[in-house]
């Protein structure tokens, strides 16, 4: 509900002339704007006026926020709501914080987050908390210089997702039939993306969407607005349900973003090596660290280990770089070196609980199961919804020959993340140890359905 005094104030605001310089910002920094009809451009301008005036805009670490930044962010966000019958000005978003580039989550927001305590980010959105954005990446997307993503669309999509009280990948939908269609289509597409990511296949949708259903909705939204024609062609049903939700058909309005071949075609091995070499040669510690995180998520553990080592060379006090190098080394079977990295990370920052889970994985690899269990007990006290910690503790208990307790932890892991092929594989092998063949076969079949390569990575 919009109060009458607020409606009157907005009416006065919208009656004022739109600043000439702001037209230039829209033309330069919002590639979609030129393709809108006059009515659409007027709605964007209205949203820009309201968001620029009503939101609290701030710069992280003293970064100065300019009119160009306010106009660019507000205009990109307004694209999401152009199809609504009545104007929507993101009334529940109270403030927007801009950083010049990739940033580390501010301490005041960590209480709301159960994941890594200090992760480099391009943006994030919290329910009843600020939307935080990297200006560099806002500008790249608006000027068609990105990989087809758009951090503003992504984070404001999270806001829309949470309007029903939960950021869970299911935005507010009108009617039971729409909900049923949404669940059927989005769940199938989410599982398809998870499988493709695990098999390291090239996908149109950014594979960050395989993280969870909330990220899938945000990633799908980016693709819907940035690469609508490709999405309509390759994900027809998903495109259709997003058309229904956003009440827009962007494939009819504007062309797809120009994306690099890395998102559309398989790179040759030589091209990949050249790209890796260039990334590893960077003198920017944050940039190299981000590359390490990307390689780790892609399963390219040897390159991730090199990138994390380079980040450590550039900044020897970076606890996270040691942690991520340890995670890569665990995957490479270098568990003793990983253990050393974890201990160094803890010396630098003993408040980051994630490192204890990584150290536990190293302990499991070294068959030091009781030490692994101690670390995992600590991790699960901090976060009772850590699927990987349950799975690893199951492996530690299995190594201690506490098979029934291991089965319980594997089941807890699956309950938190029912798409974990590794948890099904581990539980299946535990059932086999007990001679429970039928249950073992069912779990092993499920594991290989989720990821045909899961056994080869052991």
C-alpha positions as CSV (number, residue, x, y, z in Angstrom):
1,X,0.0,0.0,0.0
2,X,1.3,3.5,-0.9
3,X,0.3,6.2,1.6
4,X,-1.4,9.2,0.1
5,X,1.4,11.6,1.2
6,X,3.9,9.4,-0.6
7,X,1.7,9.2,-3.7
8,X,1.4,13.0,-3.7
9,X,5.1,13.5,-3.3
10,X,5.8,11.2,-6.1
11,X,3.3,13.0,-8.3
12,X,5.2,16.2,-7.7
13,X,8.6,14.5,-8.3
14,X,7.4,13.0,-11.6
15,X,6.1,16.4,-12.8
16,X,9.6,17.9,-12.8
17,X,11.6,17.9,-16.1
18,X,13.8,14.9,-16.6
19,X,17.4,16.1,-16.4
20,X,19.2,16.3,-19.8
21,X,22.3,14.6,-18.4
22,X,20.3,11.7,-17.2
23,X,19.1,11.0,-20.8
24,X,22.8,10.7,-21.7
25,X,23.4,8.2,-18.9
26,X,20.5,6.1,-20.0
27,X,21.7,6.0,-23.6
28,X,25.2,5.1,-22.6
29,X,24.8,2.7,-19.7
30,X,21.4,0.9,-20.3
31,X,21.6,-0.9,-23.6
32,X,17.9,-2.0,-23.4
33,X,16.6,1.6,-23.2
34,X,17.0,2.4,-26.9
35,X,14.8,-0.5,-27.9
36,X,11.8,0.5,-25.7
37,X,8.8,2.3,-27.1
38,X,8.1,5.8,-25.8
39,X,5.7,4.5,-23.1
40,X,8.4,2.1,-21.9
41,X,11.0,4.8,-21.8
42,X,8.7,7.0,-19.8
43,X,8.2,4.2,-17.2
44,X,12.0,3.8,-16.9
45,X,12.4,7.5,-16.4
46,X,9.7,7.5,-13.7
47,X,11.4,4.7,-11.9
48,X,14.7,6.5,-12.1
49,X,13.3,9.7,-10.6
50,X,11.7,7.8,-7.7
51,X,14.5,5.4,-6.9
52,X,17.1,8.1,-7.2
53,X,15.2,10.4,-4.8
54,X,13.8,7.9,-2.3
55,X,16.5,5.3,-1.7
56,X,19.4,5.8,0.5
57,X,22.5,5.6,-1.7
58,X,25.9,5.0,-0.2
59,X,29.4,4.0,-1.3
60,X,31.3,1.2,0.4
61,X,34.6,2.2,1.9
62,X,34.1,5.8,1.0
63,X,33.3,5.3,-2.6
64,X,31.5,8.4,-3.9
65,X,28.1,7.7,-5.5
66,X,27.3,9.9,-8.4
67,X,24.0,10.8,-10.3
68,X,25.3,8.6,-13.2
69,X,25.4,5.6,-10.8
70,X,22.0,6.2,-9.3
71,X,20.4,6.6,-12.8
72,X,22.1,3.5,-14.2
73,X,21.2,1.2,-11.3
74,X,17.7,2.4,-11.1
75,X,17.1,2.1,-14.8
76,X,18.4,-1.4,-15.0
77,X,16.3,-2.5,-12.0
78,X,13.2,-0.9,-13.6
79,X,13.4,-3.3,-16.5
80,X,12.1,-6.1,-14.2
81,X,8.8,-4.3,-13.5
82,X,8.0,-2.7,-16.9
83,X,5.2,-5.2,-17.5
84,X,3.3,-4.6,-14.3
85,X,-0.1,-2.9,-14.6
86,X,0.8,-0.4,-11.9
87,X,4.3,1.2,-11.3
88,X,6.4,-0.6,-8.7
89,X,9.3,1.2,-7.1
90,X,10.8,-1.5,-5.0
91,X,9.3,0.0,-1.8
92,X,10.9,-2.6,0.5
93,X,14.4,-1.8,-0.7
94,X,15.5,0.9,1.7
95,X,19.1,1.4,0.6
96,X,21.6,0.6,-2.2
97,X,25.3,0.4,-1.6
98,X,27.8,0.6,-4.4
99,X,31.5,-0.6,-4.3
100,X,33.9,0.3,-7.1
101,X,34.6,-3.4,-8.0
102,X,34.5,-6.8,-6.4
103,X,34.2,-6.4,-2.6
104,X,34.2,-8.4,0.6
105,X,31.0,-8.7,2.5
106,X,30.7,-6.0,5.2
107,X,30.9,-7.3,8.8
108,X,27.4,-5.9,9.7
109,X,25.8,-8.2,7.1
110,X,27.5,-11.5,8.1
111,X,25.0,-12.2,10.9
112,X,22.4,-12.8,8.2
113,X,24.5,-15.3,6.2
114,X,25.3,-19.0,6.9
115,X,27.9,-19.4,4.1
116,X,31.5,-18.2,3.9
117,X,32.2,-15.4,6.3
118,X,34.4,-13.3,3.9
119,X,33.7,-13.9,0.2
120,X,34.5,-11.7,-2.7
121,X,31.3,-10.6,-4.3
122,X,29.8,-8.8,-7.3
123,X,26.6,-8.1,-5.5
124,X,24.0,-9.4,-2.9
125,X,20.5,-8.7,-1.7
126,X,19.2,-9.2,1.8
127,X,15.6,-9.2,2.9
128,X,14.9,-5.9,4.6
129,X,18.6,-5.0,4.2
130,X,20.5,-3.1,1.5
131,X,21.2,-4.3,-2.1
132,X,24.9,-4.2,-2.6
133,X,26.5,-3.9,-6.1
134,X,29.9,-3.7,-7.8
135,X,29.7,-0.5,-10.0
136,X,32.3,-1.9,-12.4
137,X,30.0,-4.8,-13.2
138,X,26.9,-2.7,-13.3
139,X,28.5,-0.6,-16.0
140,X,29.9,-3.5,-18.0
141,X,26.4,-5.2,-18.3
142,X,24.7,-1.9,-19.2
143,X,27.3,-1.2,-21.9
144,X,27.1,-4.7,-23.3
145,X,30.6,-5.6,-22.2
146,X,29.7,-8.5,-19.9
147,X,29.4,-12.3,-20.4
148,X,25.6,-12.0,-20.7
149,X,25.0,-11.5,-17.0
150,X,23.7,-8.5,-15.2
151,X,24.3,-8.0,-11.5
152,X,21.5,-5.5,-11.0
153,X,18.9,-7.8,-12.6
154,X,20.3,-10.7,-10.5
155,X,20.1,-9.0,-7.1
156,X,16.8,-7.2,-7.7
157,X,15.4,-10.6,-8.8
158,X,16.3,-11.9,-5.3
159,X,14.3,-9.0,-3.9
160,X,11.2,-10.0,-6.0
161,X,11.7,-13.6,-5.0
162,X,11.5,-12.6,-1.3
163,X,8.3,-10.5,-1.6
164,X,6.4,-13.6,-0.3
165,X,8.6,-13.8,2.7
166,X,11.1,-16.4,1.5
167,X,14.0,-16.2,-1.0
168,X,13.6,-19.7,-2.2
169,X,13.5,-19.5,-6.0
170,X,9.7,-19.2,-6.2
171,X,8.5,-15.7,-6.6
172,X,5.0,-14.6,-5.7
173,X,2.6,-16.2,-8.2
174,X,-1.0,-15.6,-8.9
175,X,-3.1,-18.7,-8.6
176,X,-2.6,-22.4,-8.0
177,X,-2.3,-23.3,-11.7
178,X,0.6,-20.9,-12.2
179,X,2.3,-22.3,-9.1
180,X,2.0,-25.8,-10.4
181,X,3.4,-24.9,-13.8
182,X,6.2,-22.9,-12.2
183,X,7.2,-25.8,-9.9
184,X,7.2,-28.3,-12.8
185,X,9.2,-26.2,-15.2
186,X,11.7,-24.6,-12.8
187,X,12.5,-27.8,-11.0
188,X,13.2,-29.7,-14.2
189,X,15.4,-26.9,-15.5
190,X,17.2,-26.5,-12.2
191,X,18.0,-30.2,-12.1
192,X,19.1,-30.0,-15.8
193,X,21.5,-27.2,-14.9
194,X,22.9,-29.0,-11.9
195,X,23.6,-32.1,-14.0
196,X,25.3,-30.1,-16.8
197,X,27.5,-28.2,-14.2
198,X,28.7,-31.4,-12.7
199,X,29.5,-32.8,-16.2
200,X,31.3,-29.5,-17.0
201,X,29.1,-28.9,-20.0
202,X,28.8,-25.5,-21.7
203,X,25.4,-24.0,-20.8
204,X,23.5,-20.9,-21.8
205,X,22.4,-20.3,-18.1
206,X,25.2,-19.3,-15.8
207,X,26.2,-22.3,-13.8
208,X,26.1,-20.3,-10.6
209,X,22.4,-21.0,-10.8
210,X,23.1,-24.6,-9.9
211,X,24.1,-23.4,-6.4
212,X,20.5,-23.5,-5.1
213,X,17.0,-22.7,-6.4
214,X,17.1,-19.0,-5.3
215,X,20.3,-18.5,-7.4
216,X,18.7,-20.4,-10.2
217,X,15.8,-17.9,-10.4
218,X,18.1,-15.0,-10.3
219,X,20.3,-16.5,-13.0
220,X,17.3,-17.4,-15.2
221,X,16.1,-13.8,-14.8
222,X,19.4,-12.4,-16.0
223,X,19.3,-14.7,-19.1
224,X,15.6,-13.8,-19.7
225,X,16.5,-10.1,-20.1
226,X,20.0,-10.3,-21.4
227,X,19.8,-13.2,-23.9
228,X,16.0,-13.6,-24.4
229,X,16.1,-15.0,-28.0
230,X,18.7,-17.7,-27.1
231,X,16.7,-18.6,-24.0
232,X,13.4,-18.8,-26.0
233,X,15.2,-21.1,-28.4
234,X,17.0,-23.4,-25.9
235,X,14.7,-23.2,-22.8
236,X,11.3,-22.7,-24.3
237,X,9.2,-23.6,-21.3
238,X,11.4,-21.7,-18.8
239,X,11.2,-18.7,-21.1
240,X,7.4,-19.0,-21.2
241,X,6.9,-19.1,-17.4
242,X,9.2,-16.1,-17.0
243,X,7.2,-14.2,-19.6
244,X,4.1,-15.0,-17.6
245,X,5.7,-13.8,-14.3
246,X,7.3,-10.6,-15.6
247,X,4.4,-10.0,-18.1
248,X,7.0,-9.2,-20.8
249,X,8.3,-10.8,-23.9
250,X,11.8,-9.3,-24.2
251,X,12.7,-11.5,-27.3
252,X,10.3,-9.2,-29.1
253,X,11.9,-6.0,-27.8
254,X,15.7,-6.1,-27.9
255,X,18.5,-8.3,-29.2
256,X,20.6,-10.7,-27.1
257,X,23.7,-9.3,-25.3
258,X,26.9,-9.7,-27.2
259,X,28.7,-12.5,-25.3
260,X,32.1,-13.9,-25.6
261,X,32.7,-17.2,-27.2
262,X,33.4,-18.7,-23.8
263,X,29.7,-18.7,-23.1
264,X,28.5,-19.9,-26.5
265,X,31.1,-22.2,-28.0
266,X,33.6,-24.7,-26.6
267,X,37.0,-23.1,-26.4
268,X,39.9,-25.1,-27.7
269,X,42.5,-26.4,-25.3
270,X,45.0,-23.8,-26.5
271,X,42.5,-20.9,-26.0
272,X,41.8,-22.2,-22.5
273,X,45.5,-22.4,-21.6
274,X,46.0,-18.8,-22.9
275,X,43.0,-17.5,-20.9
276,X,44.3,-19.3,-17.8
277,X,47.8,-17.9,-18.3
278,X,46.5,-14.4,-18.6
279,X,44.4,-14.8,-15.4
280,X,47.3,-16.2,-13.5
281,X,49.6,-13.3,-14.6
282,X,47.4,-10.7,-13.0
283,X,48.9,-8.6,-10.2
284,X,45.5,-8.0,-8.6
285,X,45.1,-10.4,-5.6
286,X,41.3,-10.1,-5.5
287,X,41.1,-10.8,-9.3
288,X,43.3,-13.9,-9.0
289,X,41.5,-15.2,-6.0
290,X,38.2,-14.8,-7.8
291,X,39.6,-16.8,-10.7
292,X,40.7,-19.6,-8.2
293,X,37.1,-19.7,-6.8
294,X,35.7,-20.0,-10.3
295,X,38.1,-22.8,-11.3
296,X,37.3,-24.7,-8.1
297,X,33.6,-24.5,-8.8
298,X,34.3,-25.8,-12.4
299,X,36.2,-28.8,-11.1
300,X,39.5,-27.5,-12.5
301,X,41.4,-28.2,-9.4
302,X,45.0,-28.0,-10.7
303,X,44.4,-24.5,-12.1
304,X,42.5,-23.5,-8.9
305,X,45.5,-24.6,-6.9
306,X,47.9,-22.5,-9.1
307,X,45.5,-19.5,-8.9
308,X,45.2,-19.7,-5.1
309,X,49.0,-20.0,-4.8
310,X,49.4,-16.9,-7.0
311,X,46.9,-15.0,-4.7
312,X,48.9,-16.0,-1.7
313,X,52.1,-14.7,-3.4
314,X,50.4,-11.4,-3.9
315,X,48.9,-11.3,-0.4
316,X,50.4,-13.7,2.1
317,X,48.0,-12.6,4.8
318,X,44.8,-13.7,2.9
319,X,43.3,-16.5,5.0
320,X,40.7,-17.3,2.3
321,X,43.3,-17.9,-0.3
322,X,44.9,-20.5,1.9
323,X,41.5,-22.1,2.5
324,X,40.7,-22.3,-1.2
325,X,44.1,-23.7,-2.0
326,X,43.5,-26.3,0.6
327,X,40.2,-27.2,-0.9
328,X,41.8,-27.7,-4.3
329,X,44.6,-29.7,-2.8
330,X,42.2,-32.0,-1.1
331,X,40.6,-32.7,-4.5
332,X,44.0,-33.4,-6.0
333,X,44.8,-35.9,-3.2
334,X,47.5,-33.6,-1.6
335,X,46.0,-33.8,1.8
336,X,49.1,-33.2,3.9
337,X,49.7,-29.9,2.0
338,X,46.0,-29.1,2.4
339,X,46.2,-29.6,6.1
340,X,49.2,-27.2,6.3
341,X,47.2,-24.6,4.4
342,X,44.2,-24.9,6.7
343,X,46.3,-24.5,9.8
344,X,47.8,-21.4,8.3
345,X,44.4,-20.0,7.4
346,X,43.2,-20.6,11.0
347,X,46.3,-18.7,12.3
348,X,45.3,-15.8,10.2
349,X,41.5,-15.9,10.9
350,X,40.1,-18.4,13.4
351,X,36.6,-17.0,13.1
352,X,35.9,-18.4,9.6
353,X,34.1,-21.7,10.2
354,X,34.4,-22.9,6.6
355,X,38.1,-23.6,7.0
356,X,37.3,-26.3,9.6
357,X,35.2,-28.2,7.1
358,X,38.0,-28.1,4.6
359,X,40.5,-29.2,7.2
360,X,38.2,-32.1,8.1
361,X,38.2,-33.2,4.5
362,X,42.0,-33.3,4.6
363,X,41.9,-35.3,7.8
364,X,39.5,-37.8,6.2
365,X,41.9,-38.1,3.3
366,X,44.7,-38.8,5.8
367,X,42.5,-41.3,7.7
368,X,42.7,-39.2,10.8
369,X,39.0,-39.7,11.4
370,X,38.6,-38.5,15.0
371,X,40.3,-35.2,14.3
372,X,38.0,-34.8,11.2
373,X,35.0,-35.5,13.4
374,X,36.1,-32.9,15.9
375,X,36.3,-30.2,13.2
376,X,32.9,-31.3,11.7
377,X,31.2,-31.2,15.0
378,X,32.3,-27.6,15.3
379,X,31.2,-26.8,11.8
380,X,27.7,-28.2,12.4
381,X,27.3,-26.4,15.7
382,X,27.7,-23.2,13.7
383,X,25.5,-24.3,10.8
384,X,23.1,-27.2,11.1
385,X,22.2,-26.9,7.4
386,X,25.7,-27.7,6.1
387,X,25.1,-30.7,3.7
388,X,28.8,-31.2,3.0
389,X,29.7,-31.2,6.7
390,X,27.2,-33.9,7.3
391,X,28.5,-36.0,4.4
392,X,32.1,-35.6,5.5
393,X,31.3,-36.5,9.1
394,X,29.5,-39.5,7.8
395,X,32.8,-40.5,6.1
396,X,34.7,-39.9,9.3
397,X,32.3,-42.1,11.3
398,X,32.5,-44.8,8.6
399,X,36.2,-44.7,9.0
400,X,35.7,-45.2,12.7
401,X,33.5,-48.2,11.9
402,X,30.4,-46.4,13.3
403,X,28.3,-47.3,10.3
404,X,24.8,-46.6,11.7
405,X,25.8,-43.1,12.8
406,X,27.5,-42.6,9.4
407,X,24.2,-43.6,7.7
408,X,22.4,-41.0,9.8
409,X,24.8,-38.2,8.7
410,X,24.6,-39.2,5.1
411,X,20.8,-39.1,5.3
412,X,21.0,-35.6,6.9
413,X,23.2,-34.5,4.1
414,X,20.7,-35.7,1.5
415,X,17.8,-34.1,3.4
416,X,19.6,-30.7,3.2
417,X,20.7,-31.2,-0.4
418,X,18.7,-33.9,-2.2
419,X,20.8,-33.3,-5.4
420,X,24.1,-34.4,-3.8
421,X,25.4,-37.4,-5.9
422,X,28.3,-37.9,-3.5
423,X,26.1,-38.2,-0.5
424,X,24.0,-40.9,-2.3
425,X,27.1,-42.7,-3.4
426,X,28.6,-42.6,0.2
427,X,25.3,-43.8,1.7
428,X,25.0,-46.6,-0.9
429,X,28.5,-47.8,-0.1
430,X,27.7,-47.7,3.7
431,X,24.6,-49.8,3.1
432,X,26.6,-52.3,1.1
433,X,29.0,-52.7,4.1
434,X,26.0,-53.7,6.2
435,X,24.8,-56.1,3.5
436,X,21.6,-54.1,2.8
437,X,21.9,-54.6,-0.9
438,X,18.5,-53.3,-2.0
439,X,19.0,-49.9,-0.3
440,X,22.6,-49.8,-1.5
441,X,21.6,-50.4,-5.1
442,X,18.9,-47.7,-5.0
443,X,21.3,-45.1,-3.6
444,X,24.0,-46.0,-6.1
445,X,21.6,-45.8,-9.0
446,X,20.4,-42.4,-7.7
447,X,24.0,-41.1,-7.4
448,X,24.8,-42.0,-11.0
449,X,21.5,-40.5,-12.3
450,X,22.5,-37.2,-10.7
451,X,26.1,-37.3,-11.9
452,X,27.4,-40.1,-14.1
453,X,31.0,-39.0,-13.3
454,X,30.7,-39.1,-9.5
455,X,32.6,-42.4,-9.1
456,X,35.5,-41.3,-11.2
457,X,36.3,-38.3,-9.0
458,X,37.1,-40.6,-6.0
